[in-house]
Amino acid sequence: MAIELEPDTRPQAWLVRHGETAWSKSGQHTGLTDIPLTDAGRAQARRLRRKLGKRSFALVLSSPMSRALQTARLAGFGELVQVDPDLHEWNYGPYEGLTTAEIREAVPGWSVWTHPIPGGETADEVAARVDRVIARVRAASGDAALFAHGHVLRVLTARWLGLPPTDGRMLVLGTATVSVLGWERESAVLERWNAPASEG
């Protein structure tokens, strides 16, 4: 006889990376520069409505950057979304707007995960921000949707799983994708990762 387990009632975190921008398309590091969505990015965000529209969220948070906020609004959460400055992207300091290849011309082997950023943030500083977001999500009365950016959401995922922030390097995250962080018994888990807006 099959035994049905009760569903876990602890809040899930639904992570949504913003739609395409000119810099995400070119691979330029986009931290605090407020780059708008491209036409393709806006279309991606509208497709997210089909993926997220049937879900009920007790908490909807967004980075203050317009690319994340516009994604949240086009996905149908304009009336619910709250800005949380802790969700802004990694501060890349003087590397803002540069590709990894361009940075490596001056700093061979450079990676945001392994090298310091003069005048920018460290991985631990980003982790301190996302730890506060995680605390908000886990205290919510239901699931949360978080609209933000590639690197900050990868750090948030590592921290949700109890891992060092630099373990986010193992998690690729495309634009306009949905990922789900949740629970299995007492363990925080990764339930779904990097699902494009065009899927289901």
One Martini backbone bead per residue (centre of mass of N, CA, C, O) as a GRO file, in nm:
protein
  200
    1MET     BB    1   0.094   0.038   0.025
    2ALA     BB    2   0.069   0.361  -0.036
    3ILE     BB    3   0.235   0.649   0.093
    4GLU     BB    4   0.139   0.969   0.163
    5LEU     BB    5   0.296   1.262   0.169
    6GLU     BB    6   0.329   1.545   0.309
    7PRO     BB    7   0.359   1.850   0.221
    8ASP     BB    8   0.570   2.098   0.228
    9THR     BB    9   0.512   2.423   0.398
   10ARG     BB   10   0.753   2.556   0.328
   11PRO     BB   11   0.904   2.795   0.172
   12GLN     BB   12   0.958   2.887  -0.143
   13ALA     BB   13   1.202   2.980  -0.399
   14TRP     BB   14   1.150   3.186  -0.679
   15LEU     BB   15   1.371   3.226  -0.942
   16VAL     BB   16   1.424   3.533  -1.144
   17ARG     BB   17   1.566   3.613  -1.424
   18HIS     BB   18   1.608   3.844  -1.621
   19GLY     BB   19   1.595   3.964  -1.911
   20GLU     BB   20   1.728   4.069  -2.181
   21THR     BB   21   2.027   4.242  -2.258
   22ALA     BB   22   2.284   4.382  -2.413
   23TRP     BB   23   2.493   4.275  -2.193
   24SER     BB   24   2.403   3.981  -2.167
   25LYS     BB   25   2.456   3.919  -2.468
   26SER     BB   26   2.777   4.016  -2.458
   27GLY     BB   27   2.902   3.962  -2.151
   28GLN     BB   28   2.867   4.197  -1.968
   29HIS     BB   29   2.913   4.343  -1.674
   30THR     BB   30   2.607   4.386  -1.465
   31GLY     BB   31   2.537   4.576  -1.201
   32LEU     BB   32   2.464   4.916  -1.147
   33THR     BB   33   2.375   4.931  -1.425
   34ASP     BB   34   2.078   5.058  -1.598
   35ILE     BB   35   1.973   4.821  -1.798
   36PRO     BB   36   1.763   4.751  -2.034
   37LEU     BB   37   1.550   4.586  -2.202
   38THR     BB   38   1.493   4.420  -2.464
   39ASP     BB   39   1.271   4.307  -2.679
   40ALA     BB   40   1.335   4.013  -2.607
   41GLY     BB   41   1.317   4.055  -2.296
   42ARG     BB   42   1.017   4.134  -2.293
   43ALA     BB   43   0.912   3.872  -2.417
   44GLN     BB   44   1.019   3.687  -2.197
   45ALA     BB   45   0.861   3.815  -1.962
   46ARG     BB   46   0.578   3.750  -2.076
   47ARG     BB   47   0.623   3.436  -2.070
   48LEU     BB   48   0.639   3.412  -1.757
   49ARG     BB   49   0.336   3.430  -1.700
   50ARG     BB   50   0.274   3.131  -1.774
   51LYS     BB   51   0.462   3.007  -1.548
   52LEU     BB   52   0.350   3.206  -1.289
   53GLY     BB   53   0.035   3.284  -1.292
   54LYS     BB   54  -0.070   3.020  -1.108
   55ARG     BB   55   0.077   3.137  -0.880
   56SER     BB   56   0.115   3.182  -0.526
   57PHE     BB   57   0.239   3.474  -0.350
   58ALA     BB   58   0.348   3.617  -0.045
   59LEU     BB   59   0.626   3.704  -0.196
   60VAL     BB   60   0.760   3.993  -0.385
   61LEU     BB   61   1.087   4.041  -0.516
   62SER     BB   62   1.320   4.313  -0.611
   63SER     BB   63   1.532   4.459  -0.768
   64PRO     BB   64   1.603   4.799  -0.845
   65MET     BB   65   1.644   4.723  -1.123
   66SER     BB   66   1.476   4.762  -1.418
   67ARG     BB   67   1.515   4.473  -1.538
   68ALA     BB   68   1.367   4.336  -1.296
   69LEU     BB   69   1.107   4.502  -1.263
   70GLN     BB   70   1.005   4.462  -1.553
   71THR     BB   71   0.983   4.160  -1.537
   72ALA     BB   72   0.775   4.152  -1.308
   73ARG     BB   73   0.554   4.316  -1.455
   74LEU     BB   74   0.534   4.141  -1.722
   75ALA     BB   75   0.467   3.877  -1.537
   76GLY     BB   76   0.229   4.005  -1.323
   77PHE     BB   77   0.370   4.179  -1.043
   78GLY     BB   78   0.318   4.494  -1.004
   79GLU     BB   79   0.128   4.489  -0.732
   80LEU     BB   80   0.345   4.305  -0.545
   81VAL     BB   81   0.609   4.434  -0.572
   82GLN     BB   82   0.921   4.454  -0.395
   83VAL     BB   83   1.188   4.634  -0.300
   84ASP     BB   84   1.529   4.486  -0.270
   85PRO     BB   85   1.854   4.582  -0.233
   86ASP     BB   86   1.979   4.287  -0.180
   87LEU     BB   87   1.922   4.207  -0.507
   88HIS     BB   88   2.148   4.324  -0.622
   89GLU     BB   89   2.406   4.319  -0.801
   90TRP     BB   90   2.711   4.283  -0.830
   91ASN     BB   91   2.990   4.474  -0.755
   92TYR     BB   92   3.237   4.542  -1.016
   93GLY     BB   93   3.340   4.808  -1.045
   94PRO     BB   94   3.587   4.844  -1.290
   95TYR     BB   95   3.433   4.587  -1.446
   96GLU     BB   96   3.219   4.740  -1.556
   97GLY     BB   97   3.128   4.640  -1.889
   98LEU     BB   98   3.302   4.389  -1.889
   99THR     BB   99   3.455   4.122  -1.995
  100THR     BB  100   3.634   3.854  -1.916
  101ALA     BB  101   3.840   3.883  -2.146
  102GLU     BB  102   3.917   4.177  -2.079
  103ILE     BB  103   4.015   4.130  -1.788
  104ARG     BB  104   4.236   3.906  -1.870
  105GLU     BB  105   4.439   4.102  -1.998
  106ALA     BB  106   4.521   4.201  -1.693
  107VAL     BB  107   4.389   3.923  -1.545
  108PRO     BB  108   4.481   3.626  -1.540
  109GLY     BB  109   4.214   3.407  -1.468
  110TRP     BB  110   3.975   3.563  -1.414
  111SER     BB  111   3.717   3.565  -1.147
  112VAL     BB  112   3.453   3.638  -0.950
  113TRP     BB  113   3.508   3.371  -0.761
  114THR     BB  114   3.855   3.419  -0.723
  115HIS     BB  115   3.871   3.737  -0.742
  116PRO     BB  116   3.929   4.044  -0.687
  117ILE     BB  117   3.756   4.372  -0.656
  118PRO     BB  118   3.834   4.677  -0.704
  119GLY     BB  119   3.581   4.848  -0.537
  120GLY     BB  120   3.417   4.601  -0.480
  121GLU     BB  121   3.282   4.299  -0.420
  122THR     BB  122   3.250   4.031  -0.226
  123ALA     BB  123   3.122   3.727  -0.170
  124ASP     BB  124   3.055   3.784   0.131
  125GLU     BB  125   2.888   4.042   0.081
  126VAL     BB  126   2.673   3.909  -0.089
  127ALA     BB  127   2.591   3.696   0.122
  128ALA     BB  128   2.482   3.895   0.335
  129ARG     BB  129   2.244   3.984   0.163
  130VAL     BB  130   2.108   3.703   0.093
  131ASP     BB  131   2.058   3.616   0.385
  132ARG     BB  132   1.832   3.823   0.428
  133VAL     BB  133   1.643   3.716   0.213
  134ILE     BB  134   1.613   3.429   0.322
  135ALA     BB  135   1.484   3.516   0.586
  136ARG     BB  136   1.229   3.634   0.455
  137VAL     BB  137   1.131   3.379   0.315
  138ARG     BB  138   1.121   3.186   0.573
  139ALA     BB  139   0.901   3.396   0.712
  140ALA     BB  140   0.688   3.341   0.528
  141SER     BB  141   0.346   3.238   0.447
  142GLY     BB  142   0.489   3.168   0.167
  143ASP     BB  143   0.580   3.191  -0.128
  144ALA     BB  144   0.858   3.315  -0.331
  145ALA     BB  145   0.951   3.586  -0.549
  146LEU     BB  146   1.267   3.644  -0.730
  147PHE     BB  147   1.395   3.937  -0.889
  148ALA     BB  148   1.705   3.917  -1.075
  149HIS     BB  149   2.041   3.798  -1.096
  150GLY     BB  150   2.282   3.585  -1.176
  151HIS     BB  151   2.493   3.605  -0.940
  152VAL     BB  152   2.309   3.655  -0.692
  153LEU     BB  153   2.140   3.389  -0.734
  154ARG     BB  154   2.380   3.196  -0.702
  155VAL     BB  155   2.449   3.275  -0.415
  156LEU     BB  156   2.173   3.221  -0.290
  157THR     BB  157   2.173   2.920  -0.348
  158ALA     BB  158   2.418   2.841  -0.188
  159ARG     BB  159   2.304   2.947   0.085
  160TRP     BB  160   2.047   2.776   0.097
  161LEU     BB  161   2.243   2.505   0.096
  162GLY     BB  162   2.500   2.579   0.289
  163LEU     BB  163   2.709   2.724   0.109
  164PRO     BB  164   2.943   2.875  -0.030
  165PRO     BB  165   2.928   3.140  -0.241
  166THR     BB  166   3.139   3.019  -0.460
  167ASP     BB  167   2.945   2.777  -0.549
  168GLY     BB  168   2.793   2.941  -0.774
  169ARG     BB  169   2.986   2.855  -1.013
  170MET     BB  170   2.806   2.575  -1.067
  171LEU     BB  171   2.568   2.785  -1.168
  172VAL     BB  172   2.384   2.822  -1.434
  173LEU     BB  173   2.219   3.139  -1.562
  174GLY     BB  174   1.970   3.244  -1.744
  175THR     BB  175   1.763   3.427  -1.903
  176ALA     BB  176   1.443   3.397  -1.819
  177THR     BB  177   1.447   3.216  -1.556
  178VAL     BB  178   1.345   2.928  -1.355
  179SER     BB  179   1.380   2.864  -1.003
  180VAL     BB  180   1.378   2.614  -0.727
  181LEU     BB  181   1.356   2.643  -0.376
  182GLY     BB  182   1.360   2.395  -0.108
  183TRP     BB  183   1.241   2.078   0.032
  184GLU     BB  184   1.372   1.785   0.224
  185ARG     BB  185   1.267   1.782   0.492
  186GLU     BB  186   1.550   1.922   0.653
  187SER     BB  187   1.638   1.998   0.358
  188ALA     BB  188   1.783   2.209   0.152
  189VAL     BB  189   1.684   2.251  -0.196
  190LEU     BB  190   1.703   2.172  -0.545
  191GLU     BB  191   1.428   2.148  -0.765
  192ARG     BB  192   1.495   2.378  -0.987
  193TRP     BB  193   1.680   2.465  -1.303
  194ASN     BB  194   1.694   2.684  -1.563
  195ALA     BB  195   1.403   2.751  -1.675
  196PRO     BB  196   1.262   2.854  -1.938
  197ALA     BB  197   0.998   3.048  -2.038
  198SER     BB  198   0.918   2.844  -2.283
  199GLU     BB  199   0.858   2.649  -2.059
  200GLY     BB  200   0.556   2.524  -1.921
   0.00000   0.00000   0.00000
